[in-house]
Structure formats: structure tokens, C-alpha cells
Amino acid sequence: MKKQIYITIGIIIIIIFALYYFLGTKETSTETIQVKVKAGEFNISVTTTGELEAKSSEKIFGPGNLRQVRIWNVKIEEIVADGTVVDSGDFVASLDRTELANKLKDQELEIEQLETQYTKTKLDTTLELRNLRDELINLEYALEEKKIQLEQSKFEPPATIRQVEIELEKAERGLSQAIKNYQLRLEKANATMQEVSGQLNKAHRKYNEMADILGEFTVFAPKAGMVIYKRDWDGKKQGVGSQISAWDNVVATLPNLSEMVSKTYVNEIDISKVKVNQHVDVGIDAFPEKKFTGVVTEVANIGEQMKNTNAKVFEVVIEVNEFDSVMRPAMTTKNIIITDVIDSALFVPIECVYNEDTVSYVVMRNSRKQVIVGKTNENEIIIKAGLQEGDDVYLVPHGNYKEFKLDLLEQELLQQFQEKNEQKEINQKEDKQIEKRGKRGYKKRPEGKK
């Protein structure tokens, strides 16, 4: 029994040693990739995602006098689909009439009341003036009677005659006062009628204005084009259920599709590289086979925070040079903004350059070679010194590449580059100071001039 146990243990030990020998001591092979140092034009770019917009567009307006009828917001009740092609005069949208219809009914009631008041006032003044005219006629008859009495009393005693004369004078004065009162009452009646008539006319005008505005609640296209929904301040499209403000009564737009721009946002790290008039390669995600060109026309001076992130971005507007019928507003674009072009340079993929302390180097067949690097783009980096065109460097080196000897550049060459960089920094500081002082006729110092 013990013999079998010993045999089993021995077999297990032999198997363990065999596995260690065949697996543990076997060297792992690493696949390496070599690339050649390239020479030629080196483009530095910033790649962003943008959205197509029309450079110019005609606005489709809703009712223009909503504030006159004290309506501040109107809801879109119906609107054609976003992107619908319409002809001039075609239906675009209809707005909710409820609030204005209620105001029209109230105005109708007010007109009826004012018409009743106008009729009543007219009857009252007519009756009052008729009574005053009858009174004038009676006073004229009374005056005529006094005159007759005076003629008949010429043979009476002087006291009687004088009494009749006094009564005649009173009758004349009473008639004169009655005539003046009649004229005043007539002027008052005219003023009252003008006031009531003015109120009635004002109510009619207000009603007509409301009726005209109500007719504008059905919106038609001012010309042929493609209807594009207007966007709110937060970028949301104004479709059915959205509110149209009395201060901004735009319902939709008809963009000019022959001139398009791509509106994009550049992060604060790269915005210093982007300038007006820089060349841009523009692609449309929906049609990747089509390529367009553009130019930067606007760069925002003030950044804004991107939604749901802490990143700060700056708005950049790119004008597309070409026209194509496939381009539509709101299409997503890929914009490659060429921020710098170096005519002649040596460059390798960024992954080829390693750093150890302050030394940059590349891995070659049997060594690590120090290099001086320059500007980079998204994939490659410029080699200022240390390599020649056509040299082979490792993109993926051997796993033990750190054991290779590190060949350093000559101290004299490093000193030249250091002096050149120091002088360049001095020149840049001087340029900024001159530009800040705003001297007339300022010109940037030629590149490389000390």
C-alpha cells in the first residue's frame, strides 16, 4: 500500500518538473512592427463634430400685432413636418385661436353695450333739445304778447306803461338767456354724442384688428423652399405644442440651401490654434463618400459650458465652399481644421517616441536613439534631429527594448537647439509687447530672425 503511494507521489513530481521545463522555460515571442521615417508636408489640424445650417434664411412669421390685443404667447396647433418642401402660399402652420376668439366675443358684447348707450344718449339729447326748442318758442310768444301789451298801454298812466316796459325787458332777457342756454346744451349734447360715438368707433376698430390678427393665425409660406423648424434657446425644435412669443413671432424658417455653414464647438485646449480664414476639410456623416472644403469665418471670443460636462467650448462657424443637393440643415459634419502647415519635415507616428526623464528617444534595431521632437498632430510627431528619412524605427518594439543602449545626441547639437528655442521665446515675448502697445505699422518678426 505504501509502495503505491510513493509511486503516485513520484509520478506527480515528474509531471510537475516536465510542465515547468516545457512551459515555464519557454520564451514568449513578441510580434514587432517597424515603420520608416517619412519626409514631406506636415499638417497640424483640429478635428471637431459640427452641424450644418443655412448661412441665410427667410423667416416665416406668425401674427405680428399680438401685443396690441394683449396676447403674449400663442401655441402651435398644427405645423407641416420638418423638412417639408413648400411652394409660395402653401399652408405651413395654424396657431391656437382660443384666447383671441374669447377676446373677440368679449369685444362683441362691449360693442353691443356701446351701441345701446349710443342710442340711449341720442334719444336723451334729442328729447332734451326738443324741450328746449319748445321753451324758446313759448318765450318768443310771451315776448310778442308783452310787445302788444306795451302798444295797448300807451294811453294808460305812466306807471302802468313803465310796468309793461319792465315786463317786456324781462321777457327779452329771458328769451336771450334761453337762447344761450340752448346753444350750451346743444354743444354739450354734441360733445356727449362725440364721446359715445368715439368709444363705439374705437370698439369697432379694436374688433376689426382682432379679426385681422385672427386671420394671421393660419400661416402660409412667403415663398418656395424647405420648411425648417425654429429652435429654442436650448436647441429644442419648435413643433406642435411649442409657444410663439409676441416679441419673437417666428414660426419656422425657409433656409437658403445654396449657401451652408457648419457650426461646431472647439474645446478650450485647442481654441488658441483656430483662426479666421483657416482651411477646413468638411465631411458629412450621412454621405461619407462626399468631400467638401470650407473656411473658418467666425471664432467666438467667449467660451460656454457644454451640457452635462465640465468642458468649456468655443463656437466656431465654418462656411462650406461647395454646394450639393444632398446637404440639409441639421446634418452632422466632421470638420478637420488645418491650423498649421509645415512644408518640409521629418515625422513618425507618435507611438514611436518614448520618454525617459527629460530625454525623448526612438527604438531602432539594436539601440535606443535620442531625438529632438517638434509639433504634433493627431497621429504623428515631427523629428527635428536624430533621424534621417527612410530610417527604420519600431512602432511596436521587442519586450526587452529598455535593455538597449541609449545613444545620446552630440552636446553641441543640443546646445544649438536650446539657444534657438531660447531666442524664439524672446522674440515671441517682444512681439506680444509690441502688439500690446499697438504701434502703427506693426509687422510680425519674420520666422527665424533674431
C-alpha positions as CSV (number, residue, x, y, z in Angstrom):
1,M,0.0,0.0,0.0
2,K,2.8,2.4,1.0
3,K,4.6,1.4,-2.2
4,Q,1.7,2.5,-4.4
5,I,1.5,5.9,-2.5
6,Y,5.2,6.5,-3.1
7,I,4.9,5.6,-6.8
8,T,1.9,8.0,-7.2
9,I,3.8,10.9,-5.5
10,G,6.8,10.2,-7.7
11,I,4.7,10.4,-10.9
12,I,3.2,13.7,-9.8
13,I,6.6,15.2,-9.1
14,I,7.8,14.1,-12.5
15,I,4.8,15.7,-14.2
16,I,5.4,19.0,-12.4
17,F,9.0,19.1,-13.5
18,A,8.1,18.3,-17.0
19,L,5.5,21.1,-17.2
20,Y,7.9,23.5,-15.7
21,Y,10.6,22.5,-18.2
22,F,8.3,22.7,-21.3
23,L,6.2,25.7,-20.3
24,G,7.9,27.7,-17.7
25,T,11.3,28.0,-19.5
26,K,9.8,28.7,-23.0
27,E,10.4,32.2,-24.1
28,T,7.4,34.2,-25.1
29,S,7.7,35.7,-28.6
30,T,6.6,39.3,-29.2
31,E,5.5,40.5,-32.6
32,T,7.3,43.7,-33.6
33,I,6.3,46.4,-36.1
34,Q,8.7,48.7,-37.9
35,V,7.9,51.9,-39.7
36,K,10.1,54.2,-41.8
37,V,10.7,57.9,-41.1
38,K,8.7,60.0,-43.5
39,A,9.5,63.4,-45.0
40,G,7.2,65.9,-46.6
41,E,4.4,68.3,-45.8
42,F,3.2,68.1,-42.2
43,N,-0.4,69.2,-41.5
44,I,-1.5,70.1,-37.9
45,S,-5.3,70.0,-37.5
46,V,-8.1,70.2,-35.0
47,T,-11.0,67.7,-35.7
48,T,-14.5,68.6,-34.5
49,T,-18.0,67.4,-35.0
50,G,-20.5,70.1,-36.2
51,E,-23.9,70.6,-37.6
52,L,-25.0,72.1,-41.0
53,E,-27.0,75.3,-41.0
54,A,-28.1,77.6,-43.8
55,K,-25.9,80.7,-44.0
56,S,-29.0,82.8,-44.5
57,S,-32.7,82.0,-44.3
58,E,-36.1,83.8,-44.6
59,K,-38.3,83.7,-41.5
60,I,-41.9,82.7,-41.6
61,F,-43.7,85.0,-39.2
62,G,-46.9,84.4,-37.3
63,P,-49.3,87.2,-36.2
64,G,-47.4,90.5,-35.9
65,N,-49.7,92.6,-33.5
66,L,-50.3,90.2,-30.6
67,R,-49.2,92.8,-28.1
68,Q,-51.9,95.2,-29.3
69,V,-54.5,92.7,-28.2
70,R,-52.6,91.8,-25.0
71,I,-51.7,88.2,-26.0
72,W,-48.1,87.3,-25.1
73,N,-47.8,83.7,-26.2
74,V,-49.6,81.5,-28.8
75,K,-49.3,77.7,-29.1
76,I,-48.6,76.0,-32.4
77,E,-51.6,73.8,-33.0
78,E,-50.5,72.3,-36.3
79,I,-47.4,72.5,-38.5
80,V,-46.1,70.7,-41.5
81,A,-43.3,68.2,-40.9
82,D,-39.8,69.5,-40.5
83,G,-38.0,69.5,-43.9
84,T,-41.2,69.7,-46.0
85,V,-40.8,71.4,-49.3
86,V,-43.5,74.0,-49.9
87,D,-44.4,76.4,-52.7
88,S,-45.2,80.1,-52.2
89,G,-48.6,80.5,-50.5
90,D,-48.8,76.9,-49.2
91,F,-50.0,76.1,-45.7
92,V,-47.3,76.0,-43.1
93,A,-48.9,76.1,-39.7
94,S,-52.0,77.0,-37.7
95,L,-52.0,78.6,-34.2
96,D,-54.3,78.1,-31.3
97,R,-57.2,80.7,-31.6
98,T,-58.9,80.0,-28.3
99,E,-57.6,83.1,-26.4
100,L,-58.2,85.5,-29.2
101,A,-61.6,84.0,-30.0
102,N,-62.7,84.6,-26.4
103,K,-61.4,88.2,-26.6
104,L,-63.4,88.7,-29.8
105,K,-66.6,87.5,-28.1
106,D,-66.0,89.9,-25.2
107,Q,-65.4,92.7,-27.7
108,E,-68.7,91.9,-29.4
109,L,-70.5,92.2,-26.1
110,E,-68.8,95.6,-25.5
111,I,-69.8,96.8,-28.9
112,E,-73.5,95.9,-28.2
113,Q,-73.4,97.8,-24.9
114,L,-71.8,100.8,-26.6
115,E,-74.4,100.7,-29.4
116,T,-77.2,100.6,-26.8
117,Q,-75.6,103.5,-24.9
118,Y,-75.2,105.5,-28.1
119,T,-78.9,105.0,-29.0
120,K,-80.0,106.0,-25.5
121,T,-77.7,109.1,-25.4
122,K,-79.0,110.1,-28.8
123,L,-82.6,109.8,-27.7
124,D,-82.0,111.6,-24.4
125,T,-80.2,114.5,-26.1
126,T,-82.9,114.7,-28.9
127,L,-85.7,114.9,-26.3
128,E,-83.8,117.4,-24.2
129,L,-83.1,119.7,-27.1
130,R,-86.7,119.4,-28.3
131,N,-88.0,120.6,-24.9
132,L,-85.6,123.5,-25.0
133,R,-86.7,124.4,-28.5
134,D,-90.4,124.3,-27.4
135,E,-89.4,126.5,-24.5
136,L,-87.8,129.0,-26.8
137,I,-90.9,129.2,-29.0
138,N,-93.1,129.8,-25.9
139,L,-90.7,132.6,-24.8
140,E,-90.9,134.2,-28.2
141,Y,-94.8,134.1,-28.0
142,A,-94.6,135.6,-24.5
143,L,-92.3,138.4,-25.7
144,E,-94.6,139.1,-28.6
145,E,-97.5,139.4,-26.1
146,K,-95.6,141.9,-24.0
147,K,-94.9,144.0,-27.1
148,I,-98.7,144.0,-27.8
149,Q,-99.4,145.0,-24.2
150,L,-97.0,147.8,-24.4
151,E,-98.6,149.2,-27.6
152,Q,-102.1,149.0,-26.0
153,S,-100.9,150.8,-22.8
154,K,-99.8,154.0,-24.5
155,F,-102.9,155.7,-23.2
156,E,-102.5,154.3,-19.7
157,P,-100.9,156.2,-16.8
158,P,-97.1,156.4,-16.9
159,A,-96.7,153.9,-14.0
160,T,-98.7,151.3,-15.9
161,I,-96.7,151.9,-19.0
162,R,-93.5,151.6,-17.1
163,Q,-94.6,148.3,-15.6
164,V,-95.4,146.9,-19.0
165,E,-92.0,148.1,-20.3
166,I,-90.3,146.3,-17.4
167,E,-92.2,143.0,-18.2
168,L,-91.2,143.4,-21.8
169,E,-87.5,143.8,-20.9
170,K,-87.8,140.7,-18.6
171,A,-89.3,138.7,-21.5
172,E,-86.5,139.8,-23.8
173,R,-83.8,138.9,-21.3
174,G,-85.4,135.6,-20.6
175,L,-85.5,134.8,-24.3
176,S,-81.9,135.8,-24.7
177,Q,-80.8,133.6,-21.7
178,A,-82.9,130.7,-23.0
179,I,-81.2,131.0,-26.5
180,K,-77.7,131.0,-24.8
181,N,-78.7,128.0,-22.6
182,Y,-79.9,126.2,-25.7
183,Q,-76.6,126.8,-27.5
184,L,-74.7,125.5,-24.5
185,R,-76.9,122.5,-24.2
186,L,-76.5,121.8,-27.9
187,E,-72.7,121.9,-27.6
188,K,-72.8,119.6,-24.6
189,A,-75.1,117.2,-26.4
190,N,-72.8,117.2,-29.4
191,A,-69.8,116.6,-27.1
192,T,-71.6,113.7,-25.4
193,M,-72.6,112.2,-28.7
194,Q,-69.0,112.5,-30.0
195,E,-67.7,110.8,-26.9
196,V,-70.1,107.9,-27.1
197,S,-69.6,107.7,-30.9
198,G,-65.8,107.7,-30.4
199,Q,-66.0,104.9,-27.9
200,L,-68.2,102.9,-30.3
201,N,-65.8,103.5,-33.2
202,K,-62.8,102.6,-31.0
203,A,-64.5,99.3,-30.1
204,H,-65.3,98.6,-33.8
205,R,-61.6,99.3,-34.7
206,K,-60.4,97.0,-31.9
207,Y,-62.8,94.3,-33.1
208,N,-61.6,94.7,-36.7
209,E,-57.9,94.5,-35.6
210,M,-58.7,91.3,-33.7
211,A,-60.4,89.9,-36.7
212,D,-57.4,90.7,-38.9
213,I,-55.0,89.2,-36.4
214,L,-57.2,86.1,-36.2
215,G,-56.8,85.7,-39.9
216,E,-53.0,85.6,-39.4
217,F,-53.3,82.5,-37.1
218,T,-53.1,80.4,-40.3
219,V,-49.6,80.8,-41.6
220,F,-48.6,80.4,-45.2
221,A,-45.2,80.2,-46.9
222,P,-44.0,83.6,-48.2
223,K,-42.0,81.8,-51.0
224,A,-41.0,78.4,-52.2
225,G,-38.4,76.5,-50.1
226,M,-37.9,73.8,-47.4
227,V,-39.6,74.4,-44.0
228,I,-37.1,74.1,-41.1
229,Y,-38.4,74.3,-37.5
230,K,-37.1,77.2,-35.4
231,R,-35.0,76.2,-32.4
232,D,-35.5,77.4,-28.8
233,W,-32.7,78.9,-26.7
234,D,-31.9,75.4,-25.5
235,G,-31.7,73.9,-29.1
236,K,-35.1,72.2,-28.9
237,K,-37.2,72.4,-32.1
238,Q,-40.4,74.3,-32.0
239,G,-43.0,71.9,-33.3
240,V,-46.6,71.2,-32.3
241,G,-47.3,72.4,-28.8
242,S,-44.5,75.0,-28.7
243,Q,-45.2,78.6,-27.8
244,I,-44.7,81.5,-30.1
245,S,-43.8,84.7,-28.3
246,A,-45.4,88.1,-29.1
247,W,-41.8,89.6,-29.1
248,D,-40.4,86.8,-31.4
249,N,-43.2,85.6,-33.6
250,V,-41.1,83.4,-35.9
251,V,-42.9,80.1,-36.6
252,A,-40.3,78.5,-38.9
253,T,-37.6,79.4,-41.5
254,L,-37.0,78.8,-45.2
255,P,-33.2,78.4,-45.4
256,N,-31.2,79.2,-48.5
257,L,-29.7,75.8,-49.1
258,S,-27.3,77.0,-51.7
259,E,-25.0,78.5,-49.0
260,M,-24.3,76.4,-46.0
261,V,-22.2,76.7,-42.9
262,S,-21.1,74.1,-40.3
263,K,-21.5,75.3,-36.7
264,T,-19.1,73.5,-34.4
265,Y,-17.5,73.8,-31.0
266,V,-13.8,73.6,-30.2
267,N,-12.5,72.8,-26.7
268,E,-10.5,75.4,-24.8
269,I,-7.3,73.4,-25.2
270,D,-7.3,73.7,-29.0
271,I,-9.1,77.1,-29.5
272,S,-5.8,79.0,-29.5
273,K,-4.9,77.2,-32.7
274,V,-8.1,78.1,-34.6
275,K,-8.1,81.3,-36.5
276,V,-10.4,83.0,-39.1
277,N,-9.7,82.1,-42.7
278,Q,-8.1,78.7,-41.9
279,H,-8.8,75.9,-44.4
280,V,-11.2,73.1,-43.4
281,D,-11.9,69.7,-44.8
282,V,-15.6,69.0,-44.3
283,G,-17.3,65.6,-44.4
284,I,-21.0,64.7,-44.0
285,D,-21.6,61.6,-41.8
286,A,-24.7,60.7,-43.9
287,F,-22.6,60.7,-47.1
288,P,-19.1,59.7,-46.2
289,E,-18.1,59.3,-49.8
290,K,-18.6,63.1,-50.5
291,K,-15.9,65.5,-49.5
292,F,-16.2,69.3,-49.2
293,T,-13.9,72.2,-48.3
294,G,-14.6,75.2,-46.1
295,V,-13.1,78.2,-44.4
296,V,-13.3,79.4,-40.8
297,T,-15.4,82.6,-40.7
298,E,-16.1,83.2,-37.0
299,V,-14.4,82.2,-33.8
300,A,-16.2,83.1,-30.5
301,N,-14.3,85.2,-28.0
302,I,-16.2,83.9,-25.0
303,G,-16.5,80.2,-24.2
304,E,-19.5,78.3,-22.9
305,Q,-20.0,75.2,-20.9
306,M,-21.0,72.1,-22.7
307,K,-24.2,70.4,-21.4
308,N,-23.8,67.7,-18.8
309,T,-20.0,68.2,-18.7
310,N,-17.4,70.5,-17.1
311,A,-15.8,71.1,-20.5
312,K,-15.5,74.7,-21.8
313,V,-16.0,75.1,-25.6
314,F,-15.9,77.9,-28.1
315,E,-18.3,78.2,-31.0
316,V,-16.7,78.2,-34.5
317,V,-18.6,78.8,-37.8
318,I,-17.2,77.2,-40.9
319,E,-18.5,78.3,-44.4
320,V,-18.8,75.4,-46.8
321,N,-17.4,76.4,-50.3
322,E,-19.3,73.8,-52.4
323,F,-23.0,73.3,-53.0
324,D,-24.6,69.8,-53.1
325,S,-28.3,68.9,-53.2
326,V,-27.7,66.2,-50.5
327,M,-26.8,68.9,-47.9
328,R,-29.6,69.6,-45.5
329,P,-29.7,71.6,-42.2
330,A,-29.0,69.7,-39.0
331,M,-26.8,67.1,-40.8
332,T,-23.8,66.1,-38.7
333,T,-20.4,67.1,-40.1
334,K,-16.8,66.1,-39.4
335,N,-14.6,69.2,-39.7
336,I,-10.8,69.0,-40.0
337,I,-9.5,72.5,-39.4
338,I,-6.0,72.9,-40.7
339,T,-4.3,75.1,-38.1
340,D,-0.7,74.9,-39.4
341,V,1.1,73.5,-42.5
342,I,4.9,72.8,-42.4
343,D,6.1,72.5,-45.9
344,S,9.0,70.1,-45.2
345,A,9.6,68.0,-42.1
346,L,10.6,64.6,-40.8
347,F,7.9,62.8,-38.9
348,V,7.0,59.4,-37.4
349,P,3.9,58.1,-35.6
350,I,3.5,59.4,-32.0
351,E,3.7,55.9,-30.6
352,C,7.3,55.6,-31.8
353,V,8.6,58.2,-29.4
354,Y,9.3,57.3,-25.8
355,N,10.4,59.4,-22.9
356,E,12.9,58.7,-20.1
357,D,13.3,61.6,-17.6
358,T,13.9,64.5,-20.0
359,V,15.2,62.5,-22.9
360,S,13.0,61.6,-25.9
361,Y,14.1,58.6,-27.9
362,V,13.0,56.0,-30.5
363,V,13.8,52.3,-30.6
364,M,15.8,51.1,-33.5
365,R,17.0,47.6,-34.3
366,N,19.7,47.3,-31.6
367,S,19.6,50.6,-29.8
368,R,17.6,53.4,-28.5
369,K,18.4,56.7,-30.1
370,Q,17.7,60.2,-28.7
371,V,15.7,62.6,-30.8
372,I,14.5,66.2,-30.6
373,V,10.8,66.4,-31.3
374,G,8.7,69.2,-32.5
375,K,5.0,69.8,-33.2
376,T,2.4,67.0,-33.3
377,N,-0.9,66.4,-35.0
378,E,-3.4,63.7,-34.1
379,N,-1.3,60.8,-35.2
380,E,2.3,61.9,-35.9
381,I,5.1,63.9,-34.4
382,I,7.9,66.0,-36.1
383,I,11.5,64.8,-35.5
384,K,13.9,67.9,-35.6
385,A,17.1,65.9,-35.0
386,G,18.3,62.4,-34.5
387,L,16.9,60.6,-37.5
388,Q,17.0,60.7,-41.3
389,E,14.4,60.0,-44.0
390,G,13.9,56.3,-44.5
391,D,15.3,55.2,-41.1
392,D,13.5,52.2,-39.6
393,V,12.1,52.7,-36.1
394,Y,9.9,50.4,-34.1
395,L,6.3,51.2,-33.7
396,V,6.0,48.0,-31.5
397,P,9.5,47.1,-30.2
398,H,10.8,44.0,-28.5
399,G,9.7,43.5,-25.0
400,N,13.2,44.0,-23.7
401,Y,13.9,47.2,-25.6
402,K,14.8,49.1,-22.4
403,E,18.0,47.0,-22.2
404,F,19.2,48.5,-25.5
405,K,21.9,51.1,-25.3
406,L,20.7,54.8,-25.3
407,D,22.6,56.7,-28.0
408,L,22.6,60.4,-27.0
409,L,22.9,63.3,-29.4
410,E,26.1,65.3,-29.6
411,Q,26.2,68.1,-26.9
412,E,27.0,70.7,-29.5
413,L,23.8,69.9,-31.5
414,L,21.7,70.0,-28.3
415,Q,23.2,73.4,-27.4
416,Q,22.3,74.8,-30.8
417,F,18.7,73.7,-30.4
418,Q,18.5,75.1,-26.9
419,E,19.8,78.5,-28.0
420,K,17.5,78.6,-30.9
421,N,14.4,77.9,-28.7
422,E,15.5,80.5,-26.1
423,Q,15.8,83.1,-28.8
424,K,12.4,82.1,-30.2
425,E,10.8,82.6,-26.8
426,I,12.5,86.1,-26.5
427,N,11.2,87.0,-30.0
428,Q,7.6,85.9,-29.1
429,K,7.6,88.0,-25.9
430,E,8.8,91.0,-27.8
431,D,6.2,90.5,-30.5
432,K,3.5,90.4,-27.8
433,Q,4.7,93.5,-26.1
434,I,4.8,95.4,-29.4
435,E,1.4,94.2,-30.4
436,K,0.0,95.2,-26.9
437,R,1.4,98.7,-27.2
438,G,-0.4,98.9,-30.6
439,K,2.4,100.5,-32.6
440,R,1.4,101.6,-36.1
441,G,2.8,99.7,-38.9
442,Y,3.5,96.7,-36.7
443,K,4.6,93.6,-38.5
444,K,5.4,90.2,-37.0
445,R,9.1,89.4,-36.9
446,P,10.0,87.0,-39.8
447,E,10.2,83.4,-38.7
448,G,13.8,82.5,-37.5
449,K,15.0,86.2,-37.5
450,K,16.9,87.1,-34.3
